[in-house]
Structures are given as C-alpha cells and as structure tokens.
C-alpha cells in the first residue's frame, strides 16, 4: 500500500515559523537477544501535585552502543505495555513484537503501562483522564531526556524521542505533543477524528466494572475502573483483521482496564484543537470498525491512504511540518497482533529512520 504525504504549504509555513504488566514487572522481556530493564517512574497526575504515583516501564536497547533515539510506546484502553511486545503463542516468533522490529532497526524502545493500567499506580478512577495521561507521558519523556531511566547497564539519556500511540494511546499522544512540545516525531495508529457512529456503543456494550471480573478480584480497583467482558475482544478490536485464535485467547488473559472518565469524555477528546509541530505518521487498518467512519467523499475514512491523509492532516494543527499516512488492507482496529503486523512494523521503522533518525544531531526532518 502506498504511503502518501501531506506538507504544510510554504506560504503558511513562512507565515507561522507527538507477556506485559499482567505477566508481572520483572518478567523477562520478549524481545529475544536484546537488553531490557524494567523501571517504576515516579509521576504526578497534574502540574503542582506531588509525584506520588508510579508508572511501570520497560526500556529495551538494540545490540551495540545505545542509540540517540528512543521510541516511547503508549497502548490503548484495556491493554498494557505487552501490546508492543506480544508473544507468538503458536509459532514462537517475534512477528507480533513492535519492540523487536524497532530494535532490529536500531532504535531503543520504552513501553509503558498508562496510569491506572497494568502494573502502574491505580489512583481514583475519576482522576485518570486524557489530561492526566498526557501529563504522565510528558514526565516520562522528560525522564528519558534527563537520563534518569535505568537501562540494563545503568541510567542513560536520549537526545530524541518518537512518541508512538495506539488508539487511546494516540489520543494521549495528541495531547502530549500539543501541550508540551517535547518530542521529535509522532506515530498515531488506530485513531482518527472520524469515528463510526456506532463506535461508542460498540465499545461501551462489552464493558463492566473490572472489580466484577475474576482476574481483577482484590486488586484495589474502584467501581469506575472498567474492563471488557470475556469473549468480546475479537469483535470489538480485531474484526475484520485475520488473527490467530491463540493470540486472541492470550489477549483475553492479559487484558487490563480503562476508567469511566477516560471513556465518558471521549467527545471532548475528539473535539479539542491540536497543535503538533513535528512530523507525524498516521497508520490505520482499512476495516477499523471504530475509527474509520464515513466521510463526505468516501464511504470509509480508511479506504486508502490519500483519504485518511486529506481528512486527518488538517486536524493535527497548522504548524505540523509534514504528515504521512499508511493504511493496512484487511485490518481492523488492532494492528500489532494480527497476522499482517510485520507490514505495519516495517512502515513505522522506515518512517522513524527517515524522518527522525537514530543518531545524534538534528533529525533529518521533512523533505523540502
């Protein structure tokens, strides 16, 4: 599938000058043959509040000297950092590991459990909002730049950060890159401003309080923490993408949570104006039943990369220097854990290498 690029017009540019926590912290990383280190990073939920919360992160490094660039990986609702380094329960391969693909390309990765999810702190659910998510990610970015995140051989810092999100993790990337302007590139997967009219209901119906799920009994979740009912994940997240049933079963066993405030404020999240000022890659499945809604010129936002680009690029803000789009045919909302996942991984690594680079010094940036 062709990747299409949108660039801000020159006159505008001149005028104006983003197996997992449930397997347990400390579990061996799935990126075979690479060095990984788990960390708990102290964070606050909002500016001015104490850093009395913690987020679980896993930093992985490629072989050789540490690169200057790290990809910060932010998962969606009811997932954990395992979304980015998912095991292949049938073939024992790395085909579902975004982390492995990034390491092979020469990048470091830091996959995190969003606040309230996985092995990160669980504050009152009402406090887990898009704003608190973005502020927590901002603090993780700052820790990566400051050299306060431990690697396998000690703490190290990074000169450049690529923020990579999926679904609600991409919402978080919208806000983080807009509000804090502290990353060098943004990859947005499984998201758009044009959602299917039935999408909120399709997500809401499979949800119930996590405290009612046997997997979460006694884990300290208040009733505003939600998770999916058993057996609903294939229809909600995968269809019509082709996936190994063993992968979907493992997805079910390792699911996490979201909060009522994360879900209920969805309309305001979509409506908020953005101001992203670094290169952006958009990646969606052509059959995403959540975020590939109808447009005035197409029956499906993700019918092709050109349509996705034309509709989404203007929503990212007037100062975004360039945007590229890529659509995976036959895929649904889930990209990382379907049989075609390696195709999307390759696109993300090629874009990161070309637009941000892994060495020190200025990023290559958008082609002029």
N, C-alpha and C positions, 0 to 999 in steps of 0.2 A: 504494500500500500504506500502510495506516495506521501511524503511529508510536505506540507505546504507552509509557507512562511508569510507572516504579515509584518511590515515595518512601519513605524510611525512616519508619516510624510515629513520630508525635510523641512518644509516651512513651519510645521508645527513644532518640530524638534528645536529649530532655531528660536522660535518664539517662547519656548518653555524652559531652555538649557537643562522575590519567596519559595526445638519444640517449645519457646515462648515463656512468658511470665508464669503461665499456669503450669509449666513444667518446673518452675521454680527458679528464683535467682541463684546463680552459681552453677546452673546446669551447663554442660558443655555446649559451646556454640556449634551450630550445624554447618557452618562454613568450614568444611573439612580442610585441614592443612594450613589454616590461617591462624594468626594470633588474635584472640578475643579476650576482652576483660569486662566484667560486669561492674557497674557503679550505681550508687544511690546518690543523686544530686539534690542538695537542699534548695528548695524554692519557696517563694511566696505566691499567694493566689492573686495579688494585686499590688501595684506600687504602694509603698508605705507600710505594708503589712510585714510581720516577721516571717522569716524563712523557716516555717515550722512544718512544712510538707516535704515529701521526698518523691522523686521520680526515678524509676528503675530504667537504666540504660545499658546497652551492650555495645561497646566500641570494638570494632574489628579492623585490623590492619592488613594490607597486602604484604606479600613477601618483599624483602628488601628495605631500603630506607623509608621512613614514614613520608607519605606524600604531603603536599601543602594543602590539599583539598579533601574535605570530608563531606559525605552526603548524610544529612540528618533526615531520618526516615520516620514519618508520623502516620500512624494507622487510623482507620475509621472506627465507627461505633461497633461495639461488641467484639473487637479484635484486640490484639496485643502486639508487642514487637515481633512475635512469631510470624506475623503476616509477611514479614520481609525476609524470613529465613526459614521457610516452611519445609519440613522433611517430605521426601517422597516415600510414602508407606508401601508402595508396590514395587518400585524399581530400585530404591536406594540411591537415586541420583540427586543432583543438585538442580534439577530442572525447575523447581519452584522457589529457588532462592535468589531473590534480587540481590541480597548481600553478596553471594558468591559471584554473580555477574559483575557487580561493581568492583569487587576485589580483583577479579581477573583483568578488569580494565585499568587497574592501578589506583583506584580511589580507596580511601578509608570510609567506613560507614559507622554511624551511630544510630541504632534503632532504639526507640524509647517506648515505654508504656505511657500513654497520655495520663494526665492527672485523673484519678478516680478509677483507672483501669488496670488490669493485670496486677503487677506487684508494686505499683505506685501507691501513694497515700490515698485514702478514701475520705476526704472531707465531707461535710454535709452535702448531699447531692445538690441542694439549691445553690451552692457556691461553685459548682462545676458548670461553667458557661463557656461560650465561644471566646469571651474576653479573657477569662482565667486560663483557658487552654493556650491562647496566643501568648499571654504574658509568661506562662511557664516555658513554652518553647523558646521565647526570647531569652530567658535566663539560661537555657541550655546552650543556645548559640553563643552567648557571652562566655560561658564556661569553656566551650570548645576553643574559642579565640584566645582566652586568657591562659590556656594550658593547665587548667585545673581538673581535667578529666583524665583518670588513670588509664593507661594502656597496658599491654602485657609486660612492658619493661619499665613502667613508671609513667608519670604525668607527661603529657605533651600537648602542644597547642597547634592550631591550624590557621593558616592565612586566609583560606577561602572556604565558604560553606554553601553547599547547594541544598535547599530545602525541598524535600520530596514528600508529597502527601498523597493519600488515597481517601476519597470520599470525605468524611468529616475531617480527616487529617488535611485534606486540601482546603476545606473551609478555614481550618486553623492557619494554614499557610497564607491564604488570602489576607487574613487579619494581621498575622505576624509581619509579613513583608510590607504591608501598608503602614502599620503603626510604628514599626521600629527601624525599617530601612537598614538592616544589618546583615543581609545575605547577598550572595553573588549570583544566584540563579534560583529559579523556582520551577519545579516539575509538579504539575497538577494532574492527577489521574482520577478517573471515576467521579467526575464532578462537572457541573455546568450551572449556568443561571436559568436554563430552560429545562425544567423537570417535567416528567409526565404528570398530568393532572391527578392520576390515581396514586402517585408515588407516596405522599404522606400516609395515605390509608394502607398501602401495601407494606409500609414499614411498621405502622402502628399496630396492625392486627396481630402480628406474631409476638408482640411484646407483653411481658408481665413482670411484676416485681422480682428482682433477682433473688430476694430472700425466700421466695417460694420454690426456687429451683434447688434440688438436692445438692448440686455441685457447689452451691454458694451458702448452704446452711452454716450458721455460726461464724460467718466470715466478717461480720460487722457492717453489712450493707443496710442502710436505711431504706425505707419503702419508696424513695424517689429514684433508687438505682434499679434499672430495668435490664432484662436480657431476653433473648428470643426463646420461644417455646421449642421443645425438641421437634425435629423433623421439618422445620420451616426454612432452613438456611439455603437449601438448594434453589427453591423458588424465589426467595427474596433477593439473594445475592448472585447466584450463578447463572440461572437460566437467561438466555438460551445457550450459554457457553458450554463447551464439552469439558467435562471434568471426571476424574477418576472417582468412583464411589467411595473408595478408601480415603481419598483426600477429604471429601465432604464429611465422612464419618469422623475423621480426626479434627476437622474444623469444628464440628459439634462438640467434641470432647474438650476442646481447648478454648471455647468461646469465653468472652468476657462481658462487659456491661456498658451501658450508657446511662445518662441521667435524664430525668424528666425535663430539666431546664435546657439541656442540650437539644432535646427533640422539640419541645414546645415553642422555642424561639426561632425555629427554622425559617419562617417567613421573613423575619427581620435580618437574619444572616444573609439571605439571598439578596435583599433589597439594599444593603449597605454599599455605598460607592467605594471603589478601591483605588489605590494609588501605588501600584507596583512599579518599580523603577529599574528592574534588572530583567535580563532575558527570561522568557517563560516558554516551557513546553507543555502543551495540552495533549493528554492521551486518554482516549475513551474506547470502550467496546461499542461496536456498531449497533448491538442489540441491547444496550443498557436500558432496562425497564424502569429505572429511577430517574436518570439524568439525561436521557436522550428524547426530550419532548418534541412536540410538533412546532414547526416554525412557519412563517408566512410563505416562504418559498420552497419548503421541503417538508415532507411528512415525518422527517426524523432529523433532529439536530446532528446526529452522528452518521447520517447516510454516507458522508465522505468527509475527508479532512478539510476540504475547502469550505464546506458549510459550517463545520464546527469552528473553524478559524474566523470566518466572517462574522459570526454571531457573538463569539466569546471574546475575541481580542479587544474590541472597544470597551468591554465591561471591566477590563483589568486596569484602566486608568489612562489618562492622556500622556503620561511620561514613560510608559513601558517602551523600551527601545526596540524590541522585536519579539514576536511570538511565532512559534511553530506549532503545528497540530499534526496528530497522527491518530488514525482510527484502526482498530483491530477487527477485521471482519469476523462475524460469527460469535463474538464475545459478548457477554452480558456485563453486569456491574463489576464482577470480580475479574481482575487481570492477572494477579500474581499466582493463583492456584488453579489455573486451567491448563489444558494440555499445550496451548499455544503460548504460554507465559514467556518462554525464551525469546520470542519475537519482540515482545514489548521491552524486555530487559535490554536487548541489544540496541533498540532505538534510544532508550534513556541514556545508556552509556556513551553511545556515539554523540548524542547531543551534548552531554556534560563535557566530554573531551573537547569538542569543537567550540563550544560557547564559553566554558569556564576554564577548562584545563586543569591538570593535576599538579603542575609545577608552581614554584614561587613566581612572584611578579604579577603584573597586570593580567587580567583574564583576556583571552582572545577577543571576546565580545562579539557583537553582531556584525555581520558582513556589511560593508558600506557600499 
